[in-house]
């Protein structure tokens, strides 16, 4: 009987951990969507938006994460009701660990790739997802040899040189060329 109490506490703590990671995921996803909505209000006709990446983030959230949460909740309730089967606690623990790792990877990808999801000009400024740069202060735009990263070199408000590193996408780089920025290859 003592062994079953350990599994029950493990399942409860695992479910709470799963709820915590889900809350963190929802927080990051809501911030991402809110920022995109605000940018859609002011972006011009000439803009770059990686809609495929946005759809991947949204579909992954709506079609994989939400059903997984529902399945894990049903499995959690089943696990608490039927305590005689020892392996259900082990299986639940395995699944919530896989879920937590999956959420961590999703959050890391969202934070890394969202930098290059949108770019547009507004009042002589280049608006990126996480940055606003005055166009006349941009010194150089270049990519690395493998074309995995775009580097934007610019002067900030204090006239100090700063470099932004964003994930490469050929359409984004072409958009920068279209803006007549100083491109070096």
C-alpha positions as CSV (number, residue, x, y, z in Angstrom):
1,X,0.0,0.0,0.0
2,X,2.9,2.3,0.7
3,X,4.2,1.9,-2.9
4,X,0.8,3.1,-4.3
5,X,0.9,6.2,-2.1
6,X,4.4,7.0,-3.6
7,X,3.0,6.6,-7.1
8,X,0.0,8.7,-6.3
9,X,2.1,11.5,-5.0
10,X,4.4,11.2,-8.0
11,X,1.4,11.4,-10.3
12,X,0.0,14.5,-8.5
13,X,3.3,16.3,-8.5
14,X,3.8,15.4,-12.1
15,X,0.4,16.8,-13.0
16,X,1.1,20.0,-11.1
17,X,4.4,20.3,-12.9
18,X,2.6,19.7,-16.2
19,X,0.2,22.5,-15.4
20,X,3.0,24.8,-14.5
21,X,4.8,24.2,-17.8
22,X,1.5,24.7,-19.6
23,X,1.0,28.0,-17.9
24,X,4.5,29.1,-18.9
25,X,3.8,28.1,-22.5
26,X,0.4,29.9,-22.6
27,X,2.1,33.0,-21.2
28,X,4.8,33.0,-24.0
29,X,2.2,32.2,-26.7
30,X,-0.2,34.9,-25.6
31,X,2.7,37.5,-25.5
32,X,3.7,36.4,-29.0
33,X,0.2,36.7,-30.4
34,X,-0.5,40.0,-28.7
35,X,2.6,41.6,-30.1
36,X,1.8,40.3,-33.6
37,X,-1.8,41.8,-33.4
38,X,-0.3,45.2,-32.3
39,X,2.1,45.1,-35.2
40,X,-0.6,44.2,-37.7
41,X,-2.4,47.5,-36.9
42,X,0.6,49.6,-38.0
43,X,2.4,47.6,-40.7
44,X,2.5,49.0,-44.2
45,X,1.7,47.3,-47.5
46,X,5.4,46.7,-48.0
47,X,6.3,44.3,-45.2
48,X,7.8,40.9,-44.6
49,X,5.8,38.4,-42.6
50,X,6.7,34.7,-42.4
51,X,3.2,33.3,-42.3
52,X,4.4,29.7,-42.6
53,X,6.3,30.0,-39.3
54,X,3.3,31.7,-37.6
55,X,1.0,28.9,-38.8
56,X,3.4,26.3,-37.5
57,X,3.5,27.9,-34.1
58,X,-0.3,28.3,-34.0
59,X,-1.1,24.8,-35.3
60,X,1.4,23.2,-33.0
61,X,-0.2,25.0,-30.1
62,X,-3.8,24.3,-31.0
63,X,-3.6,20.9,-32.6
64,X,-0.9,19.2,-30.4
65,X,-0.6,20.9,-27.1
66,X,-4.3,21.4,-26.2
67,X,-5.3,17.8,-27.0
68,X,-2.2,16.5,-25.2
69,X,-3.3,18.5,-22.1
70,X,-6.8,17.0,-22.3
71,X,-5.5,13.5,-22.7
72,X,-3.1,13.9,-19.8
73,X,-5.9,15.2,-17.6
74,X,-8.1,12.2,-18.4
75,X,-5.1,9.9,-17.8
76,X,-4.4,11.7,-14.5
77,X,-8.0,11.2,-13.3
78,X,-7.9,7.6,-14.4
79,X,-4.6,7.1,-12.5
80,X,-6.1,8.5,-9.3
81,X,-9.2,6.4,-9.5
82,X,-7.5,3.1,-10.5
83,X,-4.6,2.8,-8.1
84,X,-4.2,-0.9,-8.4
85,X,-2.3,-0.8,-11.7
86,X,1.2,0.1,-10.8
87,X,2.4,0.8,-14.3
88,X,-0.1,3.6,-15.0
89,X,1.8,5.8,-12.6
90,X,5.1,5.0,-14.3
91,X,3.5,5.6,-17.8
92,X,2.0,8.9,-16.6
93,X,5.4,10.0,-15.2
94,X,7.1,9.2,-18.5
95,X,4.5,11.1,-20.5
96,X,4.6,14.2,-18.4
97,X,8.4,14.3,-18.7
98,X,8.1,14.0,-22.5
99,X,5.5,16.8,-22.4
100,X,7.7,19.0,-20.3
101,X,10.7,18.5,-22.6
102,X,8.4,19.2,-25.6
103,X,7.1,22.4,-24.1
104,X,10.7,23.6,-23.3
105,X,11.7,23.0,-26.9
106,X,8.6,24.8,-28.2
107,X,9.3,27.8,-26.0
108,X,13.0,28.0,-27.0
109,X,12.1,27.7,-30.7
110,X,9.4,30.4,-30.3
111,X,11.8,32.8,-28.7
112,X,14.5,32.1,-31.2
113,X,12.5,32.1,-34.4
114,X,10.1,34.9,-33.6
115,X,12.9,37.4,-34.1
116,X,12.7,36.9,-37.9
117,X,9.0,36.5,-38.3
118,X,8.1,40.1,-39.2
119,X,9.9,43.2,-40.5
120,X,8.4,46.4,-41.9
121,X,9.1,50.2,-42.1
122,X,7.1,52.6,-40.1
123,X,8.0,56.3,-39.9
124,X,11.6,55.8,-41.1
125,X,12.2,53.0,-38.6
126,X,12.7,49.3,-39.2
127,X,10.4,47.4,-37.0
128,X,11.4,43.8,-36.1
129,X,9.6,41.6,-33.7
130,X,11.9,42.5,-30.8
131,X,13.7,45.6,-32.1
132,X,13.0,49.1,-33.5
133,X,15.9,50.6,-35.5
134,X,16.1,54.0,-37.2
135,X,16.8,53.3,-40.9
136,X,19.4,56.0,-41.3
137,X,21.4,54.4,-38.4
138,X,21.8,51.0,-40.0
139,X,25.4,50.6,-41.1
140,X,25.4,47.1,-42.5
141,X,23.2,44.1,-43.2
142,X,24.9,40.8,-43.9
143,X,24.6,37.1,-43.5
144,X,27.1,34.4,-42.6
145,X,28.5,32.0,-45.2
146,X,26.1,29.2,-44.3
147,X,23.1,31.6,-44.5
148,X,21.8,30.7,-41.1
149,X,22.0,34.1,-39.5
150,X,21.4,37.7,-40.6
151,X,23.5,40.4,-38.8
152,X,22.2,44.0,-38.7
153,X,24.9,46.5,-37.6
154,X,23.5,49.9,-36.5
155,X,24.1,52.8,-34.2
156,X,21.9,53.1,-31.1
157,X,20.6,56.2,-29.4
158,X,23.9,56.8,-27.6
159,X,25.8,56.5,-31.0
160,X,27.3,53.2,-30.0
161,X,27.5,50.4,-32.5
162,X,25.2,47.4,-31.9
163,X,24.6,44.2,-33.8
164,X,21.4,42.2,-33.9
165,X,21.5,38.6,-34.9
166,X,18.3,37.1,-36.4
167,X,17.6,33.7,-38.0
168,X,18.1,33.8,-41.8
169,X,15.3,33.6,-44.3
170,X,15.9,34.5,-47.9
171,X,12.6,36.5,-48.2
172,X,13.6,38.6,-45.2
173,X,17.1,39.2,-46.7
174,X,15.4,40.2,-50.0
175,X,13.1,42.6,-48.1
176,X,16.2,44.3,-46.6
177,X,17.6,44.6,-50.1
178,X,14.3,46.1,-51.2
179,X,14.6,48.8,-48.5
180,X,17.9,49.8,-50.0
181,X,19.9,49.1,-46.8
182,X,23.6,48.8,-47.0
183,X,24.0,45.1,-47.8
184,X,27.3,43.3,-47.8
185,X,27.7,39.6,-48.6
